[in-house]
Every structure is written in C-alpha cells, then in structure tokens.
C-alpha cells in the first residue's frame, strides 16, 4: 500500500485559488475504518460552501464528500467490506478529493458490478439526497406535484427521473431554455426558465391556482419567498441548499398567513448517520440505476489538478448534470 496520497487541501477559506494539492500520509486503518483507493471523485455545492467558509471547517482540511474506488484494507470490526471490493460513498468527514484515504467504514457502501466507478462517484451524494427528499422527508404519493429548483443540475436530473418513475409530477426551474429542455427530457412535467419567466405565476398557471404539494429548494436566498408562494395550503417547503446564499431570517408567522405551511431544513448526513439506514438508502439508489429508472449524467470531467477550474465552472452555473474529478 502506498504511504502517501495526493489530496486537495485548503489552509484558508476563499475562492478556488485556495485549493492546493499536497502529498498526505496514508496510514493503516484503525477499528471501524477502511482504506479506499479512489477511481473517481464527485463535485458538489457543499464543497464550495466549505471552501468559502459558509460551512466552517477546522483548517487546514481536505475537501470532497463523495467518491468511488476499491477497498485496500479494513480495520478491526469492519464486516460489510473486504479488501479488493468495489465501493462508493458520500460521507463525513470531508476529504474525498484525493487518490486514497482512510475513513470511517459505516457509510461506505458495497458497489454493484453493474455501476461504474465514474457513475458511482457522480451519484452518491446527489442520489442519496434525492432518496431522502422523496422517501424520508414528507409523505409523497403518485399524482402529487413537486416544484424542484435547479432541475438540470446533478441532483435535479436525478430528481426528474425519480419523480417520473414514481408517478410524481415535477415542475422544474432552470436558467436557460436548453437546461429546461434537458429537465423535460429527463422526466420533468414542466420546466420554467426563471430568467425569462416569473416562476410563481407560471406555477399558479400550471396548477390552476392550487399550488404544489412540496417545494424542493437548493437555491436558497433567491427563491425562498417565491417558493413559499407556490405551495398549496398545508404544503411542505424543503430547503436543502444555499446555492444563491443563505435564506434570510423570516417571521415564522408568515407560514400561518400563507396557509399553515410546513418547512424543514434537512441534511443528508443526518439521514445516513445510522449505518443500516445509509446502506438501505444506497441499495434503493443502486436499484433505481441498475433498473434503468435513473440514468446518471456526467457532463463534466476534470483531472484532480484541475479542481479549481471545476469549482469555477460549478459556481458560474456552467455545468449540467454531475461533475467528477479523476485522481
């Protein structure tokens, strides 16, 4: 086993220029840990939040939340993984932008043979997020209507297909006509170009003034108030990201005025903290992919050395689907 691994590290918060590549020691795994050598790593907005300081880390710190590769060694007490086994994960602590790492084993998942390393690295965080949005946050049933912002992004394209596979009507939003067409091709019932149309009035038109059952919003500040206005009475607002900045403080009484609305701010890592729940969520995701109900779109690939360029593309909204780094 190699004793060092090239790893992306930040010593200060800031723009993409703070991303540095270092050779870091690679130790033997301790109890409950594994060593995994990566074949592909995923890129997500949470990485940007951590790099910028919106989600603070103790510095210096490695970045990256998901990857796929081969288990090289297992520590005492690890029974669900073996050396030589293919595996993938989306998990704390950050540190997935690297050639190999030692990490807790509980959230590392055996990877079925029918799913490539690149596909797995592109889908674990995004796909597990969609799993909890549709199955663990609020009851959803066939025929319900969901408003999903950023529908042509990595999470969004999975959500469009997931909704279609379960008979849920998904109204998407995106920033260009091409992105809207992509969302529609992947199963969105409608898609609104928020740069040329007012999404609130279009949702009202599409739903006959009734509103939607659930809003799934990863954009944050720019869409929050409009999202609340799109909900029907007793509807659920799921705020699960801050791509445009954090949601500003608001008077909770507005939820009563707008129809006894509900709101939640979940995170993936709360859902996957339990080993058995995490593995069950991964199996559902894998089944969606191997059963061809969900296809993972990898629209950008960057070498590990190009990680700053990858971050710039993501922040500039120049990406569609998923983006991966290749160690």
SEGU-680383 format. One record per residue: residue in one letter; x, y, z of N, C-alpha, C, O in turn. Coordinates in steps of 0.2 Angstrom, whole numbers, padded with zeros to 4 digits, always signed. Example, Ala and Ser with C-alpha at 12.3 -4.5 7.8 and 13.67 -1.06 7.14 Angstrom:
<nodes>
A+0066-0028+0039+0062-0022+0039+0066-0016+0039+0071-0017+0042
S+0064-0011+0035+0068-0005+0036+0064+0000+0039+0067+0006+0040
</nodes>
This chain:
<nodes>
X+0004-0006+0000+0000+0000+0000+0004+0006+0000+0009+0007+0004
X+0003+0011-0004+0007+0017-0005+0006+0021+0002+0001+0020+0005
X+0011+0024+0004+0011+0028+0011+0009+0035+0010+0008+0038+0015
X+0008+0038+0004+0005+0045+0003+0000+0045-0002+0000+0040-0006
X-0004+0050-0002-0009+0051-0007-0010+0058-0009-0010+0062-0004
X-0010+0060-0015-0011+0067-0017-0018+0069-0015-0023+0065-0017
X-0019+0074-0012-0025+0076-0008-0026+0084-0009-0021+0088-0009
X-0032+0086-0011-0034+0093-0011-0035+0096-0004-0040+0093-0001
X-0032+0101-0002-0032+0104+0005-0033+0111+0004-0031+0114+0000
X-0037+0114+0009-0037+0121+0010-0034+0123+0017-0035+0120+0022
X-0030+0128+0017-0027+0131+0023-0030+0137+0025-0029+0140+0030
X-0034+0140+0020-0038+0146+0022-0045+0146+0018-0045+0142+0012
X-0050+0149+0020-0056+0150+0015-0055+0155+0010-0051+0160+0011
X-0059+0154+0005-0059+0159+0000-0061+0156-0007-0065+0152-0007
X-0059+0159-0012-0061+0157-0019-0057+0151-0021-0053+0148-0017
X-0058+0148-0027-0055+0142-0030-0047+0142-0029-0044+0137-0029
X-0044+0148-0029-0037+0149-0028-0034+0146-0022-0028+0144-0022
X-0038+0145-0017-0036+0142-0010-0035+0134-0011-0032+0132-0006
X-0038+0131-0016-0037+0124-0017-0030+0122-0018-0027+0124-0023
X-0027+0118-0014-0020+0116-0015-0019+0108-0015-0023+0105-0012
X-0015+0106-0019-0014+0098-0019-0007+0097-0015-0002+0099-0017
X-0008+0092-0010-0002+0090-0006-0002+0083-0006-0007+0079-0007
X+0004+0080-0005+0005+0073-0003+0004+0072+0004+0008+0075+0009
X-0001+0068+0006-0003+0067+0013-0001+0060+0015-0002+0056+0011
X+0001+0059+0021+0002+0052+0024-0004+0048+0023-0010+0050+0025
X-0003+0041+0022-0009+0037+0021-0007+0031+0026-0003+0027+0025
X-0010+0031+0032-0009+0026+0037-0013+0020+0037-0018+0020+0032
X-0012+0015+0041-0016+0009+0041-0023+0011+0044-0023+0015+0049
X-0028+0007+0043-0035+0009+0046-0035+0006+0053-0032+0001+0055
X-0038+0010+0057-0040+0008+0064-0046+0005+0064-0049+0003+0059
X-0049+0003+0070-0055+0000+0071-0061+0004+0068-0061+0010+0069
X-0065+0000+0064-0071+0003+0061-0069+0008+0055-0073+0011+0053
X-0063+0007+0052-0061+0011+0047-0059+0007+0041-0058+0001+0041
X-0058+0010+0035-0056+0007+0029-0051+0011+0025-0051+0017+0026
X-0047+0008+0021-0043+0012+0016-0046+0011+0010-0047+0005+0008
X-0048+0016+0006-0051+0016-0001-0047+0020-0006-0045+0026-0004
X-0045+0017-0011-0041+0020-0017-0046+0022-0022-0050+0018-0025
X-0046+0028-0023-0052+0031-0027-0050+0030-0035-0044+0031-0037
X-0055+0029-0039-0055+0029-0046-0059+0035-0049-0057+0038-0054
X-0063+0038-0045-0067+0044-0047-0069+0048-0041-0071+0044-0036
X-0070+0054-0041-0072+0058-0035-0078+0063-0038-0077+0066-0043
X-0083+0064-0033-0088+0069-0035-0087+0076-0033-0084+0077-0029
X-0090+0080-0037-0090+0088-0035-0097+0090-0034-0102+0088-0037
X-0098+0094-0028-0104+0096-0026-0104+0103-0023-0099+0105-0021
X-0110+0106-0022-0110+0113-0020-0108+0113-0012-0105+0118-0010
X-0109+0108-0009-0107+0108-0002-0099+0109-0001-0097+0112+0003
X-0095+0107-0006-0088+0108-0007-0087+0115-0007-0082+0118-0004
X-0091+0119-0011-0090+0126-0012-0091+0130-0006-0088+0134-0004
X-0097+0127-0002-0098+0131+0004-0093+0130+0009-0091+0134+0013
X-0090+0124+0009-0084+0123+0014-0078+0127+0012-0075+0129+0017
X-0077+0127+0006-0071+0131+0003-0071+0138+0005-0067+0141+0007
X-0078+0141+0004-0079+0148+0005-0079+0150+0012-0078+0156+0014
X-0081+0145+0017-0081+0146+0024-0089+0147+0026-0090+0148+0032
X-0093+0146+0021-0101+0146+0023-0102+0141+0028-0106+0141+0033
X-0099+0135+0027-0099+0129+0031-0092+0128+0034-0088+0125+0031
X-0091+0131+0040-0084+0131+0043-0081+0124+0044-0085+0120+0046
X-0075+0124+0043-0071+0118+0044-0065+0120+0048-0062+0126+0048
X-0062+0116+0052-0056+0117+0056-0050+0116+0051-0050+0111+0047
X-0046+0121+0050-0041+0122+0045-0034+0120+0047-0033+0121+0053
X-0030+0117+0043-0031+0115+0036-0036+0109+0036-0036+0105+0041
X-0039+0108+0030-0044+0102+0029-0044+0100+0022-0044+0104+0018
X-0044+0094+0021-0046+0091+0015-0053+0092+0013-0057+0093+0017
X-0054+0092+0006-0061+0094+0004-0064+0087+0000-0060+0083-0002
X-0070+0087-0001-0073+0082-0005-0078+0078-0001-0075+0075+0004
X-0084+0076-0003-0088+0072+0001-0090+0065-0002-0094+0062+0001
X-0088+0064-0009-0090+0058-0012-0085+0055-0016-0082+0059-0020
X-0085+0048-0017-0080+0045-0022-0082+0038-0022-0086+0035-0019
X-0078+0035-0027-0079+0028-0028-0072+0025-0030-0068+0028-0033
X-0071+0018-0027-0065+0015-0029-0065+0008-0026-0070+0005-0026
X-0059+0006-0024-0058-0001-0022-0055-0001-0014-0050+0003-0013
X-0058-0005-0010-0055-0006-0003-0048-0009-0003-0048-0014-0006
X-0044-0006+0000-0037-0008+0000-0036-0012+0007-0032-0017+0007
X-0039-0010+0012-0038-0013+0019-0044-0011+0023-0047-0006+0022
X-0045-0015+0028-0051-0014+0033-0048-0015+0040-0044-0019+0041
X-0051-0011+0044-0049-0011+0051-0053-0016+0055-0058-0019+0052
X-0051-0017+0061-0055-0022+0066-0062-0020+0066-0064-0014+0067
X-0067-0025+0066-0074-0024+0067-0078-0022+0060-0084-0022+0060
X-0074-0021+0055-0077-0020+0048-0079-0026+0045-0075-0030+0044
X-0086-0027+0044-0088-0034+0042-0092-0033+0035-0092-0038+0031
X-0094-0027+0033-0098-0027+0027-0094-0025+0021-0096-0025+0015
X-0087-0024+0022-0082-0023+0016-0076-0027+0017-0074-0029+0023
X-0073-0029+0011-0067-0033+0011-0062-0030+0007-0064-0027+0002
X-0055-0031+0008-0050-0029+0003-0052-0032-0004-0053-0037-0005
X-0051-0027-0009-0052-0029-0016-0059-0028-0018-0061-0028-0024
X-0064-0026-0014-0071-0025-0015-0072-0018-0018-0069-0013-0016
X-0076-0017-0023-0078-0011-0026-0083-0007-0021-0087-0011-0018
X-0082-0001-0020-0086+0003-0015-0087+0010-0017-0083+0013-0021
X-0092+0013-0014-0093+0020-0015-0096+0023-0009-0099+0020-0005
X-0096+0030-0008-0099+0033-0003-0100+0041-0004-0097+0044-0008
X-0104+0043+0000-0105+0051+0002-0105+0051+0009-0110+0049+0012
X-0100+0054+0012-0100+0054+0019-0095+0059+0022-0091+0062+0019
X-0096+0061+0029-0092+0065+0033-0086+0060+0035-0087+0054+0035
X-0080+0063+0036-0078+0070+0036-0076+0071+0029-0075+0067+0025
X-0076+0078+0027-0073+0079+0020-0066+0077+0019-0062+0076+0024
X-0064+0075+0013-0058+0073+0011-0058+0068+0005-0053+0064+0004
X-0063+0068+0001-0064+0064-0005-0060+0066-0011-0058+0062-0015
X-0057+0072-0011-0053+0074-0017-0046+0072-0016-0042+0075-0014
X-0045+0065-0017-0038+0063-0016-0038+0056-0020-0043+0053-0022
X-0032+0054-0020-0030+0047-0023-0033+0041-0019-0035+0036-0021
X-0032+0042-0012-0034+0037-0007-0034+0040-0001-0031+0045+0001
X-0038+0037+0004-0039+0040+0011-0041+0034+0015-0043+0029+0014
X-0040+0036+0022-0043+0032+0027-0049+0035+0030-0049+0041+0031
X-0054+0031+0031-0060+0035+0033-0065+0030+0037-0064+0024+0036
X-0070+0032+0041-0075+0028+0044-0078+0023+0039-0080+0026+0033
X-0079+0017+0040-0082+0012+0036-0090+0012+0035-0092+0010+0031
X-0093+0015+0041-0100+0014+0041-0104+0016+0035-0109+0013+0033
X-0102+0022+0032-0106+0025+0027-0103+0023+0020-0105+0026+0015
X-0098+0019+0020-0095+0016+0014-0099+0010+0011-0100+0006+0015
X-0101+0010+0005-0106+0005+0003-0104+0001-0003-0100+0003-0007
X-0105-0006-0002-0103-0010-0007-0106-0008-0014-0112-0007-0014
X-0102-0008-0019-0104-0006-0026-0106-0011-0031-0102-0015-0032
X-0112-0012-0033-0114-0017-0038-0110-0017-0044-0107-0012-0046
X-0109-0023-0047-0104-0023-0053-0107-0020-0059-0103-0018-0063
X-0113-0018-0059-0116-0015-0065-0116-0008-0065-0118-0004-0069
X-0112-0005-0060-0112+0003-0059-0104+0004-0059-0101+0002-0055
X-0102+0009-0064-0095+0010-0065-0093+0015-0059-0097+0018-0056
X-0086+0015-0058-0084+0020-0053-0086+0027-0055-0088+0031-0050
X-0085+0029-0061-0087+0036-0063-0094+0037-0061-0096+0043-0058
X-0099+0033-0063-0106+0034-0061-0107+0034-0054-0111+0038-0052
X-0104+0030-0050-0105+0030-0043-0103+0036-0040-0106+0039-0035
X-0097+0039-0042-0094+0045-0039-0098+0051-0041-0099+0056-0037
X-0102+0050-0046-0106+0056-0048-0113+0056-0045-0117+0061-0046
X-0115+0050-0042-0122+0050-0040-0123+0049-0032-0128+0049-0030
X-0118+0047-0028-0119+0045-0021-0122+0051-0017-0127+0050-0014
X-0119+0057-0017-0122+0062-0013-0128+0065-0016-0133+0066-0012
X-0128+0065-0023-0134+0068-0026-0140+0063-0026-0146+0065-0024
X-0138+0057-0027-0144+0052-0027-0146+0050-0020-0152+0049-0020
X-0142+0050-0015-0145+0049-0008-0149+0055-0006-0153+0054-0002
X-0147+0061-0008-0151+0067-0007-0158+0066-0010-0163+0067-0006
X-0158+0064-0016-0165+0063-0019-0169+0057-0015-0175+0058-0015
X-0165+0052-0013-0169+0047-0010-0172+0050-0003-0178+0048-0002
X-0168+0054+0001-0172+0056+0007-0177+0061+0005-0182+0062+0009
X-0176+0065+0000-0181+0070-0002-0188+0067-0004-0193+0069-0002
X-0188+0061-0007-0194+0058-0010-0196+0053-0005-0202+0051-0005
X-0192+0050+0000-0194+0045+0004-0194+0046+0011-0197+0042+0015
X-0190+0051+0014-0189+0052+0021-0191+0058+0024-0189+0060+0030
X-0193+0063+0020-0194+0070+0022-0202+0072+0024-0203+0074+0029
X-0206+0070+0019-0213+0071+0019-0217+0066+0015-0214+0064+0010
X-0223+0064+0017-0226+0058+0013-0227+0061+0006-0230+0067+0005
X-0225+0057+0001-0227+0059-0006-0230+0053-0010-0228+0047-0008
X-0235+0054-0014-0238+0048-0017-0239+0050-0024-0239+0056-0027
X-0241+0045-0028-0242+0045-0035-0247+0051-0036-0253+0051-0033
X-0246+0055-0041-0251+0061-0043-0249+0067-0039-0252+0072-0041
X-0245+0067-0034-0243+0073-0031-0239+0078-0035-0236+0075-0040
X-0238+0084-0034-0235+0089-0038-0229+0092-0034-0230+0094-0028
X-0223+0092-0037-0217+0095-0033-0214+0100-0038-0214+0100-0044
X-0212+0106-0034-0208+0111-0038-0201+0110-0036-0199+0110-0030
X-0197+0109-0041-0190+0107-0040-0185+0113-0043-0185+0113-0049
X-0182+0117-0039-0177+0122-0042-0171+0118-0044-0169+0113-0042
X-0167+0122-0049-0161+0119-0052-0162+0112-0055-0158+0107-0053
X-0167+0111-0059-0169+0104-0061-0164+0101-0066-0165+0095-0067
X-0160+0105-0069-0155+0102-0074-0148+0101-0071-0143+0099-0074
X-0147+0102-0064-0141+0101-0061-0140+0093-0059-0145+0089-0061
X-0135+0092-0056-0134+0085-0054-0139+0082-0050-0142+0076-0051
X-0142+0085-0044-0147+0082-0040-0154+0083-0044-0158+0078-0044
X-0154+0088-0048-0161+0089-0052-0162+0084-0057-0168+0082-0057
X-0157+0082-0061-0159+0077-0066-0160+0070-0063-0164+0067-0066
X-0157+0069-0057-0159+0063-0054-0166+0063-0051-0170+0059-0052
X-0168+0069-0049-0175+0070-0046-0180+0070-0051-0185+0067-0050
X-0179+0073-0057-0183+0072-0063-0185+0065-0064-0191+0063-0065
X-0180+0061-0065-0181+0054-0067-0184+0050-0061-0189+0046-0062
X-0182+0052-0055-0185+0048-0049-0193+0050-0048-0197+0045-0047
X-0194+0056-0049-0201+0058-0049-0205+0054-0054-0211+0051-0053
X-0203+0054-0061-0206+0051-0066-0207+0043-0064-0213+0041-0066
X-0202+0040-0062-0203+0033-0060-0208+0031-0055-0210+0026-0054
X-0210+0036-0051-0215+0035-0045-0221+0039-0046-0225+0040-0042
X-0222+0041-0053-0229+0045-0054-0230+0051-0051-0236+0053-0050
X-0224+0055-0049-0225+0061-0046-0224+0067-0051-0219+0066-0055
X-0228+0072-0051-0227+0077-0056-0222+0082-0054-0223+0085-0048
X-0217+0083-0058-0211+0088-0056-0211+0094-0060-0210+0093-0066
X-0212+0100-0057-0211+0106-0061-0204+0108-0059-0203+0110-0053
X-0200+0109-0064-0193+0111-0063-0192+0118-0065-0196+0122-0068
X-0187+0121-0062-0184+0128-0064-0177+0127-0066-0174+0123-0064
X-0175+0131-0071-0168+0131-0074-0167+0138-0077-0171+0142-0078
X-0160+0139-0078-0158+0146-0080-0158+0147-0088-0157+0153-0090
X-0159+0142-0092-0159+0143-0099-0164+0138-0102-0166+0134-0099
X-0166+0140-0108-0170+0135-0112-0167+0128-0113-0171+0123-0113
X-0161+0128-0114-0158+0122-0115-0158+0117-0109-0159+0111-0109
X-0157+0121-0103-0157+0117-0097-0164+0115-0096-0165+0109-0093
X-0169+0119-0098-0176+0117-0097-0178+0111-0101-0181+0106-0099
X-0175+0111-0107-0177+0105-0112-0173+0099-0109-0176+0093-0109
X-0167+0099-0106-0164+0094-0103-0168+0091-0097-0169+0085-0096
X-0171+0095-0093-0175+0093-0087-0181+0089-0090-0183+0084-0087
X-0184+0092-0095-0190+0089-0098-0189+0082-0101-0193+0078-0100
X-0183+0082-0104-0181+0075-0107-0180+0070-0102-0181+0064-0103
X-0178+0072-0096-0177+0068-0090-0183+0066-0086-0182+0063-0081
X-0189+0069-0088-0195+0067-0084-0199+0073-0081-0204+0071-0078
X-0196+0079-0081-0200+0084-0078-0206+0085-0082-0206+0085-0088
X-0212+0087-0079-0218+0088-0082-0218+0094-0085-0221+0095-0091
X-0215+0099-0082-0215+0106-0085-0208+0109-0082-0205+0106-0077
X-0205+0114-0086-0199+0117-0083-0199+0124-0085-0201+0126-0091
X-0198+0128-0080-0199+0136-0081-0192+0139-0081-0187+0138-0077
X-0190+0143-0086-0184+0147-0087-0185+0153-0082-0189+0158-0084
X-0182+0153-0077-0183+0158-0072-0180+0165-0074-0181+0170-0071
X-0176+0165-0079-0173+0171-0081-0178+0175-0086-0177+0181-0087
X-0182+0171-0089-0187+0174-0094-0194+0174-0092-0198+0177-0094
X-0196+0170-0086-0202+0169-0084-0202+0170-0076-0198+0168-0073
X-0208+0172-0074-0209+0173-0066-0211+0166-0064-0217+0164-0066
X-0207+0162-0060-0209+0155-0059-0215+0155-0054-0219+0150-0055
X-0217+0160-0050-0223+0160-0046-0229+0160-0050-0233+0156-0049
X-0229+0164-0055-0235+0165-0059-0236+0159-0064-0242+0157-0065
X-0230+0156-0066-0231+0150-0070-0233+0144-0066-0237+0140-0069
X-0231+0143-0060-0233+0138-0056-0241+0138-0055-0244+0133-0055
X-0243+0144-0053-0250+0146-0052-0254+0144-0058-0259+0141-0058
X-0251+0145-0064-0255+0144-0071-0255+0136-0072-0260+0133-0073
X-0249+0133-0071-0249+0126-0072-0253+0122-0067-0256+0117-0069
X-0254+0124-0061-0258+0120-0056-0265+0123-0055-0269+0121-0051
X-0267+0127-0060-0274+0130-0059-0275+0134-0053-0281+0134-0051
X-0270+0137-0051-0270+0141-0045-0270+0138-0038-0270+0141-0033
X-0269+0131-0038-0269+0127-0032-0263+0127-0029-0263+0126-0022
X-0257+0128-0032-0251+0127-0029-0248+0120-0029-0252+0115-0031
X-0242+0119-0027-0239+0112-0027-0239+0109-0020-0240+0113-0015
X-0239+0103-0019-0239+0099-0013-0232+0101-0009-0232+0101-0003
X-0227+0100-0013-0220+0101-0010-0215+0105-0014-0216+0105-0020
X-0211+0109-0011-0206+0113-0015-0199+0110-0012-0198+0109-0006
X-0195+0108-0017-0188+0106-0015-0183+0111-0018-0182+0112-0024
X-0180+0115-0013-0176+0121-0015-0169+0121-0012-0168+0121-0006
X-0165+0120-0017-0157+0120-0015-0154+0127-0017-0148+0128-0016
X-0158+0132-0019-0155+0138-0022-0155+0143-0016-0150+0146-0015
X-0160+0143-0011-0159+0147-0005-0162+0154-0006-0168+0155-0007
X-0158+0159-0005-0160+0166-0004-0164+0168-0010-0169+0172-0009
X-0162+0167-0016-0165+0170-0022-0172+0167-0023-0177+0170-0026
X-0174+0161-0021-0180+0158-0022-0185+0157-0016-0190+0154-0017
X-0182+0158-0010-0186+0156-0004-0193+0159-0004-0198+0155-0003
X-0194+0165-0004-0200+0168-0004-0205+0166-0009-0211+0165-0008
X-0202+0166-0015-0207+0164-0021-0209+0156-0020-0214+0155-0022
X-0204+0152-0017-0206+0145-0016-0212+0145-0011-0216+0140-0012
X-0212+0148-0006-0217+0148-0001-0224+0150-0005-0229+0147-0003
X-0223+0155-0009-0229+0157-0013-0232+0152-0017-0238+0152-0020
X-0228+0147-0019-0230+0142-0024-0234+0136-0020-0236+0131-0024
X-0234+0136-0014-0236+0130-0010-0244+0131-0009-0246+0136-0008
X-0247+0125-0010-0254+0125-0008-0255+0125+0000-0250+0123+0003
X-0261+0126+0003-0262+0126+0010-0259+0119+0013-0261+0114+0010
X-0256+0119+0018-0253+0113+0022-0247+0110+0018-0245+0105+0019
X-0245+0114+0013-0239+0111+0009-0233+0112+0013-0232+0115+0018
X-0228+0108+0010-0221+0107+0013-0216+0110+0009-0215+0109+0003
X-0212+0115+0013-0206+0118+0010-0200+0114+0012-0198+0114+0018
X-0196+0111+0008-0190+0108+0009-0184+0112+0007-0183+0112+0001
X-0181+0115+0011-0175+0120+0010-0169+0116+0011-0167+0114+0017
X-0165+0113+0006-0159+0109+0007-0153+0111+0004-0148+0107+0003
X-0152+0118+0002-0146+0121+0000-0146+0128+0000-0151+0131+0001
X-0140+0131-0002-0140+0138-0002-0136+0141-0008-0131+0145-0007
X-0137+0138-0014-0133+0140-0020-0132+0147-0021-0127+0150-0024
X-0138+0151-0019-0138+0158-0020-0136+0162-0014-0136+0168-0014
X-0135+0159-0009-0134+0162-0002-0139+0159+0003-0144+0157+0001
X-0137+0160+0009-0142+0158+0015-0148+0161+0014-0149+0167+0012
X-0153+0157+0017-0160+0160+0017-0160+0166+0023-0158+0164+0028
X-0163+0172+0021-0163+0177+0027-0167+0175+0032-0172+0171+0031
X-0166+0178+0038-0171+0177+0043-0178+0179+0041-0179+0184+0037
X-0183+0176+0044-0190+0177+0042-0194+0176+0048-0193+0172+0053
X-0200+0179+0048-0205+0179+0053-0209+0172+0052-0212+0171+0047
X-0208+0167+0057-0212+0161+0056-0219+0162+0056-0222+0157+0053
X-0222+0167+0058-0229+0168+0057-0232+0168+0050-0237+0167+0048
X-0227+0170+0045-0229+0170+0038-0231+0163+0036-0235+0163+0031
X-0229+0158+0039-0231+0151+0037-0239+0150+0038-0242+0147+0034
X-0241+0153+0044-0248+0153+0045-0252+0157+0040-0257+0155+0038
X-0250+0163+0039-0253+0168+0034-0254+0165+0027-0259+0166+0023
X-0249+0161+0025-0249+0158+0018-0252+0151+0018-0252+0148+0013
X-0255+0149+0023-0259+0143+0023-0257+0137+0027-0257+0131+0025
X-0255+0139+0033-0252+0134+0038-0247+0129+0035-0247+0123+0035
X-0242+0132+0032-0237+0129+0028-0232+0126+0033-0231+0128+0039
X-0228+0120+0031-0223+0117+0035-0216+0118+0031-0216+0120+0025
X-0211+0118+0035-0205+0120+0032-0199+0115+0036-0200+0114+0042
X-0194+0113+0032-0189+0109+0036-0183+0111+0032-0183+0112+0026
X-0177+0110+0036-0170+0111+0033-0166+0105+0034-0162+0105+0039
X-0167+0099+0030-0164+0093+0032-0156+0093+0029-0155+0097+0025
X-0152+0088+0031-0146+0087+0028-0145+0080+0027-0148+0076+0030
X-0142+0078+0022-0141+0071+0020-0137+0067+0026-0139+0062+0027
X-0133+0071+0029-0128+0067+0034-0132+0065+0040-0130+0061+0044
X-0138+0069+0042-0142+0066+0047-0145+0060+0045-0146+0055+0049
X-0147+0059+0039-0151+0053+0037-0146+0047+0037-0148+0042+0038
X-0140+0048+0035-0136+0042+0034-0131+0041+0040-0127+0037+0039
X-0132+0045+0045-0128+0044+0051-0129+0036+0054-0124+0034+0056
X-0135+0033+0053-0136+0026+0055-0133+0022+0050-0135+0023+0044
X-0129+0017+0051-0126+0013+0046-0131+0009+0042-0131+0009+0036
X-0136+0006+0046-0141+0002+0042-0145+0006+0038-0147+0004+0032
X-0147+0012+0040-0151+0017+0036-0147+0019+0030-0150+0019+0024
X-0141+0021+0030-0137+0023+0025-0136+0017+0020-0137+0018+0014
X-0135+0011+0022-0135+0005+0017-0141+0004+0013-0141+0002+0008
X-0147+0005+0017-0153+0004+0014-0155+0009+0009-0157+0008+0003
X-0153+0015+0010-0154+0021+0006-0150+0020-0001-0152+0021-0006
X-0143+0017+0000-0139+0016-0005-0142+0010-0010-0142+0011-0016
X-0145+0005-0007-0147+0000-0011-0153+0002-0015-0154+0000-0021
X-0157+0007-0012-0163+0009-0016-0160+0013-0022-0163+0013-0028
X-0155+0017-0021-0152+0021-0026-0149+0017-0031-0150+0018-0037
X-0145+0012-0029-0142+0007-0034-0148+0003-0038-0147+0002-0044
X-0153+0002-0035-0158-0002-0039-0162+0003-0044-0163+0000-0049
X-0162+0009-0042-0165+0014-0047-0160+0014-0053-0163+0015-0059
X-0154+0014-0052-0149+0015-0058-0148+0008-0061-0149+0008-0068
X-0148+0003-0058-0147-0004-0062-0153-0006-0065-0153-0009-0070
X-0159-0003-0063-0165-0005-0066-0167+0000-0071-0173+0000-0074
X-0163+0005-0073-0163+0009-0078-0169+0014-0077-0171+0018-0082
X-0171+0015-0071-0176+0020-0070-0173+0027-0069-0176+0032-0070
X-0166+0027-0067-0162+0033-0067-0156+0032-0070-0152+0027-0069
X-0154+0037-0075-0148+0037-0078-0144+0043-0075-0146+0049-0075
X-0137+0042-0074-0133+0047-0071-0130+0051-0077-0126+0048-0081
X-0130+0057-0077-0127+0061-0082-0121+0064-0080-0121+0068-0075
X-0115+0062-0083-0109+0065-0081-0107+0070-0087-0105+0067-0092
X-0108+0076-0086-0107+0081-0091-0100+0085-0091-0099+0088-0096
X-0097+0084-0086-0090+0087-0085-0085+0082-0081-0087+0079-0076
X-0079+0082-0084-0074+0078-0081-0068+0082-0080-0066+0086-0085
X-0065+0082-0074-0059+0086-0073-0053+0082-0070-0055+0077-0066
X-0047+0083-0072-0042+0080-0068-0041+0083-0061-0044+0088-0060
X-0039+0079-0056-0038+0082-0049-0034+0088-0049-0036+0093-0045
X-0029+0089-0054-0025+0095-0054-0030+0101-0056-0028+0107-0055
X-0035+0100-0059-0040+0105-0062-0045+0107-0057-0051+0109-0059
X-0045+0105-0051-0050+0106-0046-0052+0113-0046-0058+0114-0045
X-0048+0118-0046-0050+0125-0046-0054+0127-0052-0059+0130-0051
X-0053+0124-0057-0057+0126-0063-0064+0122-0063-0068+0125-0065
X-0064+0117-0060-0070+0113-0059-0075+0117-0054-0081+0118-0055
X-0072+0120-0049-0076+0124-0044-0078+0130-0048-0084+0133-0046
X-0074+0134-0052-0076+0140-0055-0082+0138-0060-0087+0142-0060
X-0082+0133-0063-0087+0131-0068-0094+0129-0064-0099+0132-0066
X-0093+0126-0058-0099+0125-0054-0102+0131-0052-0108+0132-0052
X-0098+0136-0049-0101+0142-0046-0104+0146-0051-0108+0150-0050
X-0101+0146-0058-0103+0150-0063-0110+0148-0066-0112+0150-0071
X-0112+0142-0064-0118+0139-0067-0117+0137-0074-0121+0136-0078
X-0111+0135-0075-0109+0132-0082-0109+0125-0083-0108+0122-0088
X-0111+0121-0078-0112+0114-0078-0119+0112-0078-0124+0115-0076
X-0120+0106-0081-0126+0102-0081-0125+0095-0078-0119+0093-0079
X-0130+0092-0075-0129+0085-0073-0123+0085-0068-0122+0090-0064
X-0119+0080-0068-0114+0079-0062-0107+0080-0065-0106+0080-0071
X-0103+0082-0061-0096+0083-0062-0091+0079-0058-0093+0078-0052
X-0086+0076-0061-0082+0072-0057-0075+0074-0058-0073+0077-0063
X-0071+0072-0053-0063+0073-0053-0060+0066-0054-0062+0061-0051
X-0055+0066-0058-0051+0059-0059-0044+0060-0056-0040+0063-0059
X-0043+0056-0051-0037+0056-0047-0031+0054-0052-0025+0054-0050
</nodes>
